Amino acid sequence: MKKNDTILLGHGSGGKMTHDLIDHLFARYFDNSILRQQGDSATFDVGAGKLAFTTDSFVVDPVFFPGGNIGHLAVAGTVNDLAVSGAVPLYLSAGFILEEGFPMENLETIVKAMAEEAKKAGVFIVTGDTKVVNRGQCDKLFINTSGIGQLDSEYEHISSGINIRPGDKIIINGSIGDHGMAIMSARNELNISTKIESDCACLNHLISESISGCQQIRFMRDATRGGLGTVVAELVKGKSFGLKIDETKLQIKENVRGLCEMLGFDPLYVANEGKVVIVAGADEASEILKRMKQHPLGTEASIIGEITSDHQGIAWLETVIGGKRIIDMLSGHQLPRIC
Amino acid sequence: MKYIDEYRDKELVRLFAEEIKKTSTKHVKLMEVCGGHTMSIQKFGIPDLLPPSVELISGPGCPVCVTSRGYIDRAIAYCRLSNVIITTYGDLIRVPGSTSSLEKERALGADIRIVYSILDALMVAKENRSKKVVFLGIGFETTAPGSAAAIIKASMAGLRNFYVYSAHKVMPPAMEALIDEGVQINGYLGPGHVSTITGEKIYYGIPKKYGLGVVISGFEPVDIMQSILMLVQQIENNQPKVEIQYTRVVKPEGNIKAQQMLEEVFEPRDDWWRGLGILKDSGLKIRENYQTHDAEKMIEVQVEKTIEPKGCICGPILKGLKKPKDCQLFGTVCTPSDPVGACMVSSEGSCAAYYMYNR
């Protein structure tokens, strides 16, 4: 591939150009024994028990932002969806929709980021697809990833949260709002000089190390679009318990807070790409917190609230000044195209 | 964060709360006129900290909320013209017009761009000389100087394709009209940002004519608590006057340069406020000298007939006569994702603030 090459319609034709692109780029970086078979489907063995299966599409604008790029997001997003369901992520697919004229060099950087992130998470990208559309028919590139993971029967209850009960603690592995505000600050129209880095990261190792052997993991969710606020609001909807968050326990980086104040965003609703919310029994919460803090992605973890028997069906915030307010789901979008 | 955390100090807030409780003997209703105050009060849960004798009610200070449906209809008509680009602050695009909204029109292909500053709208005009770029100028004395500055700049630079569609308004006529209409209040939390521009003199008529106090307040919890205390003290001592709590920003004389720009570009006109009707000299019209940048004068357009929504009580809510919860549509037919009235759209609207934080 030459330095100034760009994506052409021919790269999506299925012919020689497509094959060259696959061989020189995708197969080269994603290389693994399953992908090497280059069949119409990837085939692999799975162990006994249940599988978890998820999919996500990535359209972030801009494609490159402080702390990562769309490639990091595309792998981390799907890995995290599997991990917060209690599953061990195994295999990923990667579908690319490329805009004619997209620089090959940028595509290579993105593919490389995906390969690195997959390696870190210990997952394999085993199948994929590439389409090219005319200039103007998509914005640079869109990526879809699907993922399969192995789900141990002891974690089957996690995604529904059916075992949540009053007294349980709410834990998060660090500061909120980093990703959303990183994207915001990276958008040209704002001319902001502050550098806010996205928290984009694969959380599967953090999660497995924190919860292994625990009996009281009630629920997990990655606080992506809609932020922490949306996660807790969804969690209590129609339930016979309430949820209290202590605003003084929330970590918000200084520059994230500054930008939020300036633009009128509430950090509770700003997206994260490397934050997991765990609801755990009170007896085990401090042990989980201790383990989290030992992991590089959890050094700033804290217990931020608890499940209550009062305020049924409502998530509420005890504010920094000691007042109370409801945390509801966000309507409409706070920021479009953040992931 | 410096200059913020000091004003969100739990202990200070508690001390003010205690002092308010100690001082307050009469039942009082205090109105915050500014949408920013409404938002802050709900966001920090301030009503929770006040004694039952002190009641806060929200006034007509959310610019999006008081803007007429007819204005939105005209903006929609502009955006349907093929040679027009609409530039606007984000809040406005979701406000329902009679049969559509700017958001819906954008989905259908209209060129509508959200800007964070009117200067961005000037840039759009510079980069699109063959198009007419219309900025939707809403807001009070806070945003109006920005529009004035942009118009002066466009005029000096010969940027003939830049237009402002003005629905700018000034605050005092609305504050007086509320009292004239018999809305029962005992004092005003004066708008901090508006006053930064205007200074305190625009409120002098309120203690003088009506015997009510105005305390110009900042937006952080400590500011608001202190302002409430100052008002309660005025009421208890029967000494209504204009006071500035927000002294770190508001000067008594205001921002003279901004005032001069306003005067240079705009002249007063009677204007229609949602809930209050037509108020004398309450709107800002672009002066003839600058009419080449006045969208209303320069861009002809057919506007559909304005239909007001049935059952929506935005009007009485803006006057502080009713609370959002009194509205039959609140939270059922009218929600932030599918708003009927403007008060549910803007994040500063009382219905939106109640829905979000205090249902």
Contacts between the chains, C-beta under 8 A, distances in Angstrom:
chain1	res1	chain2	res2	distance
A	189	B	115	7.8
A	189	B	116	7.1
A	189	B	120	6.7
A	190	B	116	6.7
A	254	B	1	5.9
A	257	B	1	5.5
A	257	B	4	7.8
A	258	B	1	6.3
A	261	B	1	7.5
A	261	B	4	6.7
A	263	B	116	7.5
A	264	B	347	6.8
A	266	B	43	7.5
A	317	B	45	7.7
A	319	B	43	7.5
A	319	B	44	4.8
A	319	B	45	4.8
A	319	B	221	8.0
A	320	B	8	5.0
A	320	B	10	6.3
A	320	B	44	7.4
A	320	B	221	7.9
A	321	B	8	6.0
A	321	B	9	7.7
A	321	B	10	5.3
A	321	B	13	4.2
A	321	B	44	5.4
A	321	B	45	7.4
A	321	B	46	7.7
A	321	B	49	7.2
A	321	B	221	4.6
A	322	B	10	5.4
A	322	B	13	6.8
A	322	B	14	6.8
A	322	B	45	7.9
A	322	B	49	6.7
A	323	B	44	5.1
A	323	B	45	2.3
A	323	B	46	5.7
A	323	B	47	7.8
A	323	B	48	4.6
A	323	B	49	5.6
A	323	B	221	7.7
A	324	B	45	4.5
A	324	B	48	5.3
A	325	B	42	6.4
A	325	B	43	6.4
A	325	B	44	7.3
A	325	B	45	4.5
A	325	B	357	4.1
A	325	B	358	6.5
A	326	B	356	7.2
A	326	B	357	5.4
A	326	B	358	6.2
A	326	B	359	5.9
A	328	B	355	7.2
A	328	B	356	5.6
A	328	B	357	7.7
A	328	B	359	7.2
A	331	B	335	6.5
A	331	B	336	3.8
A	331	B	337	3.6
A	332	B	94	6.6
A	332	B	336	6.6
A	332	B	337	5.9
